[in-house]
Amino acid sequence: MASLNGLHVVAFVLSLNLLMNSSLSFEIVQGSSNGIGEAPSPGPAYDEYLNDCAEKLKPNCGEQILYDIYLNRQTTTKYCCLSLVKDMGKSCFIDVAKYALTLPVFKENATVILNRCEKFWDYCNSFSSSLLV
């Protein structure tokens, strides 16, 4: 069972909210869009899509990725990076992140978090690329 499993995205978002409300904060950055765009409107089909995305990660990887992106800590193992790239994929990863950013606690830091997502993806993808050589 993946760590984002159970109540899937709801649990993921609640976990993010809990972590953020436990006296953690992010720098507020204002500026132009980073080109990633807006998350699609939530609805039953979209919720199911996000649940399917979350279920693709290996056990305990969601928590590691959460700490890296939302808490800016480097805790993700190569194993979880490979799960993100090979099992979840970039579009699922970005869509789950964008969905979490619909929470008011994250909205004002969306640019920072989305930039971290892009950098984190590139970091993890470098492990995947090195396996092909």
N, C-alpha and C positions, 0 to 999 in steps of 0.2 A: 504494500500500500504506500503510495507516494505521500510525502509529508504535506502536500497541498490537497490530499484526498480527504475523505470524510465529508465535511460540508463544503469541500472544494474551495471555490473562489470566495464564498462568504467567510469561511474560516480564515483564508489568506488575508482578506481585507480587514477582518476583525483583529487578526494578529498584528497587522501593520498599525492599525489604529491604537491597539493596546501598547505596542512598543513606542509609538510616537507620543502617547499620553503619559508615558512613564519618564517624563522630564527630558526627553531627547528632542533636539531641535535641529533644523537645517538652516543654512544660510538662505536668505531670500535673494533671488536673482531675478532681475527684470531685464527684458530685452526682446529681441526678435525671436521668432519661432525657429526651432532647430530643424524644421523640415520634416519631422516625423508625422505630424498631423494629429488630428483628433481621433479619439476612440469612437467606434460606431455606437449608436444609441443602444442602451441596454434593453433587453426584451427576452422573452423565454428562449428563443432560438439562440440569441447571442450568449445568454447565460449558460446554455448547454454547450456551446462552442468553448467558452472559457473553462468550464468544468472538464471538458475533454482535453484541453490544453494542459490544465493543471495535473491531470492524471498521468500524463506522459513522463513526468520527472521520476527519477529513481528515488527510493526512500531517503529521507533526511536532506535531500538536495534543495528543496524549496526553502527550508530554513536557512541554509548556508547562503543561498542566492539573496534572500531577503536581507540578511545582515550586510552583505556586500553593497547592495543597491541603496537600500533605504537608510542604513546606519553608517554607510561608508567605511565598513570594516572589511579587511581582506581575509575571509575565512573559507572561501569556496575551494574545495579540493578539485584536482584534475578530473577525478571520476565524475563529480557533479557538473563540471564545465562540459565534459563530453556528453553527459545526459542532456544538458540544456541544448547543445548544438545538434546532436544526433537524434534525440528522442522528442524534444519539444519543438525545436525550430524557431527561427527568428520571428516570424509573424505572430505565432502564439505568444512568445515571450514579450514582445512589444505590446500586444493587445492586452495581456494580463496586467502589465505595468500601467498602461493607459487607463484601464478600468480602475485600478487602485487610486489613480490620480484624480478620480472624480470625487473622492472624499475631500471635504473642506480642509482637513488638516494637511493635505498634500498639495492642494491646488496652487497655492502661492509659490511652491517650490518645484513646480512641474518641469520647468526648463532644466534645473539642476539634476533632477532625478532622471529625466529622459536622456540627458547627456551621459549620466552615469550608466544608464542601460546600454547605450551605444558603445561606450568604452568597455563595459563589462562583456558585451557580446563579442567585440573584437578580441579581447583577452582570451575568452573561452574558445573562440573560433581558431585562435592560433594553435591551441593544443590539437584540435581536429585536423588542421592543415599539416601539422608536423607528423601526424600518423600516415599521411599519404606519401611522404617522401621516402 
